Amino acid sequence: MRSITLDNITEAVVGALSDDIPARNREILESALKHMHAFMKEVDLTYEEWLGAMEWMRRAGDISDDSRNEFILISDILGVEVLADMLDKKPTHNETISTVLGPFYRENPPVLPKGASIIQKDFEGQETVRVTGTIRDTEGNPVPGVTMDVWEDAPNGLYEQQDPDQPDFNLRGRFETDADGAYDFVAIRPVPYPIPYDGAAGELLKYMGHHPMRPGHIHFMIMKDGYKSLISQIYDSETEYLDNDSVFAVKEELIGTMTKAPEGADTDLVMTFDFVIRNNALLGDIAAE
């Protein structure tokens, strides 16, 4: 197209897409281009605003490295990661719903026996909690031999890789369900904490007029061959920011209740939370629906 105008710029760019690209590439790019151009026209975006956005993206790239992906953090703040998770991981047979992995997962945490503590360092004012529950399949049968990775922040609001004063892999552990599908471990009551806001993501939060805080939660990654893996977070029912999580990941079904432990218990609090996972054999049922 020789003469580009406001009226035909979108058509020209969409028309530049090759007929040889995969159909999914075309579907995504064509829709993205049309929405992007329409957005720019709707807000009458200035050149200076566009240039500022490009510089902001450059700063996001500058701060990103192997241990920090600023673009994922930005997508969290915009609700994009949560939306992608909800679109891609819709529960099909009433299994426990998932939510985002978050940036602080570490592979190969310490393998611990049932009932063990993930606490390697104590903090002043901490409350310990015994977390128990059962993992069942969608028909209600207990699932033994399930691998469960758990991790959480410390009472100072930091995960151990953020804090040089915490032992390596503090507040992390890998457990396995017993013959009855039961799990059991000791943790610290999680506290609200801020997502990193010292970079481009923090600039976005300021632009939005939004805070960086997340409610207190414990992360779970649940895995077993033959079953759909589950990545989720269980939120303390009494924590702050349940109604205005900075990354929009809270779901009512994932709120757990921590209560005072019975007399003589070895923790301050107890919480029971049961999970339901889907057998991959049900994939054929899903395809037939």
PyMOL commands that set and color helices and strands:
alter all, ss='L'
color gray80, all
select helices_A, chain A and resi 9-15+23-43+47-63+70-77+80-88+160-162+200-208+252-254+280-288
alter helices_A, ss='H'
color red, helices_A
select strands_A, chain A and resi 128-137+147-151+172-176+182-188+193-194+213-214+217-223+230-236+255-256+259-260+269-272+275-277
alter strands_A, ss='S'
color yellow, strands_A
deselect
rebuild
show_as cartoon
